[in-house]
Amino acid sequence: MSFQAYLDNIQAKTGKSPADFRRLATDKGFAERGKLKPGVKAGAVVAWLKADFGLGHGHAMAIVALLTGKKGDGSPRKPSKT
């Protein structure tokens, strides 16, 4: 399954977009400006996503990857200025 398919399935299950999860993680204190804060463990985020949204481990880890910046949310990127 592609990363985008994971995000699509998460949105279908929860009604929440990647941007929503960035905001929610910030509200919970796990992230700052949409990125995982230093020192926050993936396990804490996974436990939150499983408890509050009923996500499985793989789907929760997809959100962790989104928050760490290892994977993007599939939205178009602005071209960099050169």
OpenMM code with the backbone's topology and positions (N, CA, C; nanometers):
from openmm import Vec3, app, unit

residues = "MET SER PHE GLN ALA TYR LEU ASP ASN ILE GLN ALA LYS THR GLY LYS SER PRO ALA ASP PHE ARG ARG LEU ALA THR ASP LYS GLY PHE ALA GLU ARG GLY LYS LEU LYS PRO GLY VAL LYS ALA GLY ALA VAL VAL ALA TRP LEU LYS ALA ASP PHE GLY LEU GLY HIS GLY HIS ALA MET ALA ILE VAL ALA LEU LEU THR GLY LYS LYS GLY ASP GLY SER PRO ARG LYS PRO SER LYS THR".split()
positions = [
    Vec3(0.0847, -0.1168, 0.0000),
    Vec3(0.0000, 0.0000, 0.0000),
    Vec3(0.0895, 0.1234, 0.0000),
    Vec3(0.0554, 0.2199, -0.0828),
    Vec3(0.1342, 0.3426, -0.0883),
    Vec3(0.1049, 0.4305, 0.0330),
    Vec3(0.1954, 0.5219, 0.0586),
    Vec3(0.1761, 0.6126, 0.1709),
    Vec3(0.0484, 0.6936, 0.1519),
    Vec3(0.0239, 0.7390, 0.0290),
    Vec3(-0.0975, 0.8160, 0.0022),
    Vec3(-0.2219, 0.7315, 0.0286),
    Vec3(-0.2168, 0.6030, -0.0017),
    Vec3(-0.3304, 0.5149, 0.0259),
    Vec3(-0.3555, 0.5052, 0.1762),
    Vec3(-0.2480, 0.5009, 0.2545),
    Vec3(-0.2644, 0.5024, 0.4001),
    Vec3(-0.3378, 0.6292, 0.4428),
    Vec3(-0.2935, 0.7447, 0.3933),
    Vec3(-0.3568, 0.8709, 0.4309),
    Vec3(-0.5023, 0.8751, 0.3866),
    Vec3(-0.5297, 0.8255, 0.2664),
    Vec3(-0.6677, 0.8221, 0.2167),
    Vec3(-0.7552, 0.7340, 0.3050),
    Vec3(-0.7042, 0.6182, 0.3443),
    Vec3(-0.7795, 0.5274, 0.4315),
    Vec3(-0.8029, 0.5882, 0.5698),
    Vec3(-0.7038, 0.6568, 0.6211),
    Vec3(-0.7175, 0.7228, 0.7506),
    Vec3(-0.8264, 0.8301, 0.7429),
    Vec3(-0.8252, 0.9075, 0.6359),
    Vec3(-0.9255, 1.0125, 0.6209),
    Vec3(-1.0653, 0.9522, 0.6052),
    Vec3(-1.0759, 0.8426, 0.5299),
    Vec3(-1.2055, 0.7771, 0.5130),
    Vec3(-1.2581, 0.7248, 0.6472),
    Vec3(-1.1687, 0.6715, 0.7304),
    Vec3(-1.2083, 0.6135, 0.8595),
    Vec3(-1.2421, 0.7202, 0.9632),
    Vec3(-1.1620, 0.8275, 0.9660),
    Vec3(-1.1741, 0.9256, 1.0742),
    Vec3(-1.2417, 1.0557, 1.0328),
    Vec3(-1.2436, 1.0835, 0.9025),
    Vec3(-1.2935, 1.2127, 0.8562),
    Vec3(-1.1924, 1.3243, 0.8742),
    Vec3(-1.0700, 1.2878, 0.9119),
    Vec3(-0.9648, 1.3870, 0.9387),
    Vec3(-0.8585, 1.3828, 0.8289),
    Vec3(-0.8197, 1.4999, 0.7821),
    Vec3(-0.7160, 1.5117, 0.6802),
    Vec3(-0.5783, 1.5148, 0.7468),
    Vec3(-0.4717, 1.5015, 0.6676),
    Vec3(-0.3376, 1.5160, 0.7258),
    Vec3(-0.3208, 1.6498, 0.7986),
    Vec3(-0.3749, 1.7569, 0.7418),
    Vec3(-0.3656, 1.8883, 0.8073),
    Vec3(-0.4381, 1.8867, 0.9417),
    Vec3(-0.5523, 1.8159, 0.9480),
    Vec3(-0.6249, 1.8033, 1.0749),
    Vec3(-0.5384, 1.7334, 1.1789),
    Vec3(-0.4708, 1.6250, 1.1389),
    Vec3(-0.3863, 1.5529, 1.2343),
    Vec3(-0.2682, 1.6374, 1.2786),
    Vec3(-0.2150, 1.7194, 1.1907),
    Vec3(-0.1071, 1.8111, 1.2319),
    Vec3(-0.1582, 1.9057, 1.3408),
    Vec3(-0.2778, 1.9621, 1.3206),
    Vec3(-0.3360, 2.0543, 1.4200),
    Vec3(-0.3669, 1.9815, 1.5507),
    Vec3(-0.4265, 1.8641, 1.5396),
    Vec3(-0.4612, 1.7879, 1.6594),
    Vec3(-0.3368, 1.7494, 1.7398),
    Vec3(-0.2306, 1.7095, 1.6710),
    Vec3(-0.1058, 1.6741, 1.7389),
    Vec3(-0.0465, 1.7967, 1.8084),
    Vec3(-0.0591, 1.9119, 1.7465),
    Vec3(-0.0126, 2.0357, 1.8088),
    Vec3(-0.0958, 2.0654, 1.9328),
    Vec3(-0.2281, 2.0505, 1.9208),
    Vec3(-0.3169, 2.0747, 2.0350),
    Vec3(-0.2870, 1.9803, 2.1517),
    Vec3(-0.2484, 1.8563, 2.1210),
    Vec3(-0.2161, 1.7572, 2.2247),
    Vec3(-0.0774, 1.7789, 2.2845),
    Vec3(0.0027, 1.8672, 2.2245),
    Vec3(0.1367, 1.8933, 2.2745),
    Vec3(0.2442, 1.8037, 2.2150),
    Vec3(0.2077, 1.7222, 2.1154),
    Vec3(0.3046, 1.6338, 2.0512),
    Vec3(0.3842, 1.7047, 1.9419),
    Vec3(0.3262, 1.8090, 1.8851),
    Vec3(0.3878, 1.8744, 1.7696),
    Vec3(0.3872, 2.0252, 1.7886),
    Vec3(0.4698, 2.0882, 1.7084),
    Vec3(0.4772, 2.2335, 1.7055),
    Vec3(0.4875, 2.2747, 1.5593),
    Vec3(0.3968, 2.3607, 1.5158),
    Vec3(0.3901, 2.4026, 1.3752),
    Vec3(0.3812, 2.2813, 1.2812),
    Vec3(0.3073, 2.1803, 1.3245),
    Vec3(0.2822, 2.0639, 1.2408),
    Vec3(0.3925, 1.9600, 1.2370),
    Vec3(0.4981, 1.9802, 1.3124),
    Vec3(0.6098, 1.8844, 1.3160),
    Vec3(0.6258, 1.8294, 1.4570),
    Vec3(0.6605, 1.7023, 1.4664),
    Vec3(0.6790, 1.6371, 1.5952),
    Vec3(0.7863, 1.7105, 1.6759),
    Vec3(0.7563, 1.7378, 1.8023),
    Vec3(0.8532, 1.8057, 1.8882),
    Vec3(0.9685, 1.7117, 1.9216),
    Vec3(1.0879, 1.7663, 1.9392),
    Vec3(1.2005, 1.6823, 1.9827),
    Vec3(1.1673, 1.6165, 2.1165),
    Vec3(1.2036, 1.4913, 2.1282),
    Vec3(1.1818, 1.4179, 2.2517),
    Vec3(1.0481, 1.3456, 2.2605),
    Vec3(0.9557, 1.3769, 2.1699),
    Vec3(0.8276, 1.3068, 2.1703),
    Vec3(0.8483, 1.1708, 2.1042),
    Vec3(0.8103, 1.0670, 2.1745),
    Vec3(0.8285, 0.9302, 2.1252),
    Vec3(0.7123, 0.8880, 2.0365),
    Vec3(0.7446, 0.8140, 1.9332),
    Vec3(0.6424, 0.7650, 1.8408),
    Vec3(0.5365, 0.6843, 1.9146),
    Vec3(0.5775, 0.6076, 2.0142),
    Vec3(0.4837, 0.5249, 2.0897),
    Vec3(0.3727, 0.6050, 2.1558),
    Vec3(0.4041, 0.7236, 2.2038),
    Vec3(0.3032, 0.8083, 2.2671),
    Vec3(0.2014, 0.8562, 2.1644),
    Vec3(0.2498, 0.8916, 2.0478),
    Vec3(0.1605, 0.9367, 1.9405),
    Vec3(0.0746, 0.8208, 1.8921),
    Vec3(0.1353, 0.7055, 1.8741),
    Vec3(0.0626, 0.5859, 1.8297),
    Vec3(-0.0471, 0.5507, 1.9304),
    Vec3(-0.0151, 0.5538, 2.0585),
    Vec3(-0.1145, 0.5220, 2.1617),
    Vec3(-0.2324, 0.6187, 2.1553),
    Vec3(-0.2055, 0.7460, 2.1367),
    Vec3(-0.3106, 0.8474, 2.1237),
    Vec3(-0.3993, 0.8194, 2.0020),
    Vec3(-0.3368, 0.7934, 1.8883),
    Vec3(-0.4131, 0.7702, 1.7657),
    Vec3(-0.4966, 0.6428, 1.7737),
    Vec3(-0.4423, 0.5405, 1.8371),
    Vec3(-0.5185, 0.4159, 1.8551),
    Vec3(-0.6373, 0.4389, 1.9473),
    Vec3(-0.6146, 0.5085, 2.0590),
    Vec3(-0.7202, 0.5292, 2.1585),
    Vec3(-0.8288, 0.6246, 2.1085),
    Vec3(-0.7890, 0.7352, 2.0495),
    Vec3(-0.8861, 0.8387, 2.0136),
    Vec3(-0.9499, 0.8184, 1.8758),
    Vec3(-0.8802, 0.7501, 1.7857),
    Vec3(-0.9311, 0.7388, 1.6489),
    Vec3(-0.9468, 0.5956, 1.6003),
    Vec3(-0.9084, 0.4991, 1.6831),
    Vec3(-0.9237, 0.3591, 1.6459),
    Vec3(-0.8332, 0.3154, 1.5321),
    Vec3(-0.7214, 0.3860, 1.5142),
    Vec3(-0.6285, 0.3485, 1.4075),
    Vec3(-0.5486, 0.2258, 1.4483),
    Vec3(-0.5122, 0.1460, 1.3501),
    Vec3(-0.4208, 0.0360, 1.3728),
    Vec3(-0.2787, 0.0883, 1.3788),
    Vec3(-0.1866, 0.0001, 1.4142),
    Vec3(-0.0472, 0.0415, 1.4312),
    Vec3(0.0122, 0.1008, 1.3030),
    Vec3(-0.0083, 0.0353, 1.1905),
    Vec3(0.0488, 0.0837, 1.0646),
    Vec3(-0.0038, 0.2199, 1.0242),
    Vec3(-0.1335, 0.2392, 1.0402),
    Vec3(-0.1922, 0.3684, 1.0045),
    Vec3(-0.1468, 0.4772, 1.1018),
    Vec3(-0.1354, 0.4427, 1.2289),
    Vec3(-0.0855, 0.5397, 1.3259),
    Vec3(0.0595, 0.5777, 1.2945),
    Vec3(0.1388, 0.4798, 1.2550),
    Vec3(0.2782, 0.5090, 1.2187),
    Vec3(0.2867, 0.5963, 1.0935),
    Vec3(0.1887, 0.5873, 1.0060),
    Vec3(0.1852, 0.6758, 0.8886),
    Vec3(0.1686, 0.8209, 0.9340),
    Vec3(0.0867, 0.8429, 1.0352),
    Vec3(0.0715, 0.9787, 1.0881),
    Vec3(0.2004, 1.0237, 1.1563),
    Vec3(0.2663, 0.9339, 1.2256),
    Vec3(0.3963, 0.9673, 1.2864),
    Vec3(0.4951, 1.0077, 1.1776),
    Vec3(0.4994, 0.9320, 1.0678),
    Vec3(0.5899, 0.9653, 0.9570),
    Vec3(0.5552, 1.1021, 0.8981),
    Vec3(0.4284, 1.1318, 0.8916),
    Vec3(0.3844, 1.2631, 0.8443),
    Vec3(0.4353, 1.3725, 0.9371),
    Vec3(0.4220, 1.3505, 1.0671),
    Vec3(0.4632, 1.4508, 1.1655),
    Vec3(0.6142, 1.4667, 1.1743),
    Vec3(0.6879, 1.3607, 1.1486),
    Vec3(0.8334, 1.3711, 1.1543),
    Vec3(0.8908, 1.4301, 1.0261),
    Vec3(0.8085, 1.4373, 0.9234),
    Vec3(0.8544, 1.4909, 0.7963),
    Vec3(0.9190, 1.3862, 0.7078),
    Vec3(0.9160, 1.2597, 0.7508),
    Vec3(0.9735, 1.1530, 0.6689),
    Vec3(0.8904, 1.1291, 0.5441),
    Vec3(0.7617, 1.1594, 0.5543),
    Vec3(0.6704, 1.1459, 0.4411),
    Vec3(0.5864, 1.2721, 0.4342),
    Vec3(0.5530, 1.3135, 0.3122),
    Vec3(0.4676, 1.4303, 0.2936),
    Vec3(0.3218, 1.3913, 0.2949),
    Vec3(0.2370, 1.4916, 0.2903),
    Vec3(0.0934, 1.4656, 0.2949),
    Vec3(0.0300, 1.4560, 0.1571),
    Vec3(0.1114, 1.4583, 0.0531),
    Vec3(0.0591, 1.4443, -0.0813),
    Vec3(0.0124, 1.5745, -0.1428),
    Vec3(0.0148, 1.6826, -0.0656),
    Vec3(-0.0279, 1.8107, -0.1213),
    Vec3(0.0835, 1.8659, -0.2102),
    Vec3(0.0450, 1.9399, -0.3132),
    Vec3(0.1485, 1.9955, -0.4017),
    Vec3(0.2412, 2.0892, -0.3270),
    Vec3(0.3666, 2.0814, -0.3606),
    Vec3(0.4674, 2.1676, -0.2985),
    Vec3(0.4853, 2.2931, -0.3832),
    Vec3(0.5103, 2.4052, -0.3148),
    Vec3(0.5401, 2.5280, -0.3863),
    Vec3(0.6816, 2.5163, -0.4427),
    Vec3(0.7008, 2.5599, -0.5659),
    Vec3(0.8378, 2.5533, -0.6202),
    Vec3(0.9311, 2.6441, -0.5402),
    Vec3(1.0515, 2.5975, -0.5209),
    Vec3(1.1485, 2.6779, -0.4469),
    Vec3(1.2000, 2.7899, -0.5360),
    Vec3(1.2309, 2.9013, -0.4733),
    Vec3(1.2859, 3.0141, -0.5477),
    Vec3(1.4351, 2.9946, -0.5616),
    Vec3(1.4840, 3.0155, -0.6799),
    Vec3(1.6280, 3.0008, -0.7022),
    Vec3(1.6919, 3.1311, -0.7368),
] * unit.nanometer
topology = app.Topology()
chain = topology.addChain("A")
for resn in residues:
    res = topology.addResidue(resn, chain)
    for name in ("N", "CA", "C"):
        topology.addAtom(name, app.Element.getBySymbol(name[0]), res)
